[in-house]
Amino acid sequence: MQTTQRVQHNFALEFAIDHANRLRLPVLVYHGLRHDYPWASDRIHSFVLETVVDLYRDFESRGIQYAFYLERTGDDAQARREAGKASPLVELARRAALVVTDFFPTFIVPRQIRALRAKVDTPVIAVDSCTVVPMKYFDREHASAAGFRPRLMAALPEFLLPFEMGEPKFRTVLEILFEPTRPAAESIPRLLASCDIDHSVPPARAIRGGTAAALRRLHHFVESGLARYADDRGDPNEDATSMLSPYLHFGNISPQEILLKAREAGPTDQFAKFQDELLTWREISYNFVYHNKRHRTVEAIPAWAREELRTGEGDPRPVLFSDKELELAQTGNELWDAAQRSYLVDGWMHNSLRMLWGKAVLQWTANAEEALRVLEHLNNKYSLDGRDPNSYGGILWIFGKFDRPFFRRPIYGTVRYQSLNSAEKKFDVAKYVRRHSAGPRERNLSAHVAGMFGHQGLKVRTDAAD
Ligand SMILES: Cc1cc2nc3c(=O)[nH]c(=O)nc-3n(C[C@H](O)[C@H](O)[C@H](O)COP(=O)(O)OP(=O)(O)OC[C@H]3O[C@@H](n4cnc5c(N)ncnc54)[C@H](O)[C@@H]3O)c2cc1C
């Protein structure tokens, strides 16, 4: 188990159960968490550990053996190597008849799957549980939602179906050669402290991980947000969106389950808008990242927009902020700083703010490469839903991806501009700023942030990306 961290509606798990039954063997689910993935922090780790609490419970209720391994420091791996032992995953994979893993088209996942394949003779199969319409259904990258939407909607009846769960028939408990970790809510702070990760990014203020929390959030949305979604989703002061993106990112809940429950609850016109966001906009990002190996680079910006931004490099900037000023929400622009603080503290930002936040960075940095480097880092370090195909779809949209040319203006050329100053026309800016003002806790947090590239920071690679 890598990125589809759930027991229900999990195609990789169901594929494993079917094959295990055919081979007359039991299924064992191995789930490891390393300390050294990019942007590893208390925030991301705590979300996964909270998820693991649910996973133990949910796997037990389906009678499936699940073992979670927490690799805390580099010393763990070093000690293993000195003892001539392979990693728990490789040990298990070597003894298995078949390894089934979940597929994810970015971050460290494709590399991890290839690395495992190189180390074992056992067949390794990756199964896509990310999207409603499987990524490989589309044989090419789609440039616009207008072109992608009809093809996606045409495929929907084939794929948006109630889920049938299989029954594992062979339930022998297998011997595992490592000490699994079973977190509980009370032990998570101690486990975090034992890991060599960035402790300066604390757990998100109010968002907890796991399928139970995802289902609670879905219920809340269906009860109180969906009926006014299309009307109010643009206003960050209204709690009208689902806030399910962290749960979708960690695979705590499937997009199918969300859509089916929301469709049932209606009303039709509001649901249609929600479906368009969750299907068209989310899945075009997956389509982009799946087909475009350079999705972390400026090469993925459409040629017209790249050209416009290149021309705009010569235009004077209103101001250039340092990495640290941006990261610590110290630009002096109240709205931008409040938006950045919602990343720092809440680990989530409203979509309307993400757009303004990103567009502003374009004019406060020297060029598109710099802006992309900063946005990727801030988004992936602080946002629970970061490190996702949607991160790259959203961030590249700032640079013109999936968009069309608008009126020409300095710096942006014909790439769409959005002004922090005119946000007032769309929502109550003062209210948003008040809600995200820096209290003593936030000031304390800011003081603890080590700096832009203090710990395991990543530069955008310009050669290739996976
Ligand atoms: C600069 C920038 C960075 C972004 N970074 C991320 C990111 O790291 N991770 C991430 O999941 N999304 C990202 N987005 C897209 C979008 O802002 C979030 O998905 C959305 O705000 C999540 O809130 P929600 O769950 O309440 O959405 P809802 O409005 O409730 O929508 C439900 C789901 O539909 C999908 N969705 C909604 N709006 C969009 C959209 N505009 N584009 C793509 N999918 C959408 C999301 O999966 C979302 O959870 C980014 C957008 C921008 C402009």
The ligand as a MOL file (V3000), in Angstrom:
LIG
                    3D

  0  0  0     0  0            999 V3000
M  V30 BEGIN CTAB
M  V30 COUNTS 53 58 0 0 0
M  V30 BEGIN ATOM
M  V30 1 C -1.9090 27.2640 -7.2800 0
M  V30 2 C -2.8050 26.0890 -7.0140 0
M  V30 3 C -2.3260 25.0040 -6.3150 0
M  V30 4 C -3.1440 23.8990 -6.0610 0
M  V30 5 N -2.6190 22.8420 -5.3820 0
M  V30 6 C -3.3840 21.7480 -5.1620 0
M  V30 7 C -2.8510 20.6270 -4.4870 0
M  V30 8 O -1.6780 20.6110 -4.0970 0
M  V30 9 N -3.6600 19.5600 -4.2860 0
M  V30 10 C -4.9740 19.5500 -4.6840 0
M  V30 11 O -5.6790 18.5540 -4.4710 0
M  V30 12 N -5.4940 20.5940 -5.3550 0
M  V30 13 C -4.7480 21.6920 -5.5950 0
M  V30 14 N -5.2920 22.7630 -6.2620 0
M  V30 15 C -6.6770 22.6590 -6.7950 0
M  V30 16 C -7.7920 23.1540 -5.8350 0
M  V30 17 O -7.4600 24.4060 -5.3210 0
M  V30 18 C -8.0540 22.1820 -4.6710 0
M  V30 19 O -8.2290 20.8670 -5.1690 0
M  V30 20 C -9.3240 22.5580 -3.9190 0
M  V30 21 O -9.2120 23.8670 -3.4330 0
M  V30 22 C -9.5360 21.5990 -2.7640 0
M  V30 23 O -10.5760 22.0400 -1.9470 0
M  V30 24 P -11.8770 21.1840 -1.7340 0
M  V30 25 O -11.5170 19.7780 -1.4430 0
M  V30 26 O -12.7330 21.8900 -0.7560 0
M  V30 27 O -12.5460 21.2500 -3.1700 0
M  V30 28 P -14.0440 21.0770 -3.6540 0
M  V30 29 O -14.4450 22.3270 -4.3000 0
M  V30 30 O -14.8950 20.5240 -2.6000 0
M  V30 31 O -13.9110 19.9950 -4.8280 0
M  V30 32 C -13.8760 18.5870 -4.5820 0
M  V30 33 C -12.6020 18.0220 -5.1570 0
M  V30 34 O -12.5480 18.3060 -6.5570 0
M  V30 35 C -11.1940 18.5750 -6.9200 0
M  V30 36 N -11.0680 19.9840 -7.3340 0
M  V30 37 C -11.8140 21.0380 -6.9440 0
M  V30 38 N -11.3830 22.1700 -7.5590 0
M  V30 39 C -10.3460 21.8050 -8.3400 0
M  V30 40 C -9.4890 22.5040 -9.2310 0
M  V30 41 N -9.6220 23.8030 -9.4600 0
M  V30 42 N -8.5180 21.8160 -9.8520 0
M  V30 43 C -8.3680 20.4970 -9.6670 0
M  V30 44 N -9.1710 19.7690 -8.8470 0
M  V30 45 C -10.1370 20.4230 -8.2020 0
M  V30 46 C -10.3500 18.3410 -5.6860 0
M  V30 47 O -9.9170 16.9970 -5.6950 0
M  V30 48 C -11.3390 18.5990 -4.5760 0
M  V30 49 O -10.9910 17.9960 -3.3470 0
M  V30 50 C -4.4860 23.8870 -6.5400 0
M  V30 51 C -4.9650 24.9790 -7.2480 0
M  V30 52 C -4.1450 26.0750 -7.4920 0
M  V30 53 C -4.6830 27.2300 -8.2640 0
M  V30 END ATOM
M  V30 BEGIN BOND
M  V30 1 1 1 2
M  V30 2 1 2 3
M  V30 3 2 2 52
M  V30 4 2 3 4
M  V30 5 1 4 5
M  V30 6 1 4 50
M  V30 7 2 5 6
M  V30 8 1 6 7
M  V30 9 1 6 13
M  V30 10 2 7 8
M  V30 11 1 7 9
M  V30 12 1 9 10
M  V30 13 2 10 11
M  V30 14 1 10 12
M  V30 15 2 12 13
M  V30 16 1 13 14
M  V30 17 1 14 15
M  V30 18 1 14 50
M  V30 19 1 15 16
M  V30 20 1 16 17
M  V30 21 1 16 18
M  V30 22 1 18 19
M  V30 23 1 18 20
M  V30 24 1 20 21
M  V30 25 1 20 22
M  V30 26 1 22 23
M  V30 27 1 23 24
M  V30 28 2 24 25
M  V30 29 1 24 26
M  V30 30 1 24 27
M  V30 31 1 27 28
M  V30 32 2 28 29
M  V30 33 1 28 30
M  V30 34 1 28 31
M  V30 35 1 31 32
M  V30 36 1 32 33
M  V30 37 1 33 34
M  V30 38 1 33 48
M  V30 39 1 34 35
M  V30 40 1 35 36
M  V30 41 1 35 46
M  V30 42 1 36 37
M  V30 43 1 36 45
M  V30 44 2 37 38
M  V30 45 1 38 39
M  V30 46 1 39 40
M  V30 47 2 39 45
M  V30 48 1 40 41
M  V30 49 2 40 42
M  V30 50 1 42 43
M  V30 51 2 43 44
M  V30 52 1 44 45
M  V30 53 1 46 47
M  V30 54 1 46 48
M  V30 55 1 48 49
M  V30 56 2 50 51
M  V30 57 1 51 52
M  V30 58 1 52 53
M  V30 END BOND
M  V30 END CTAB
M  END
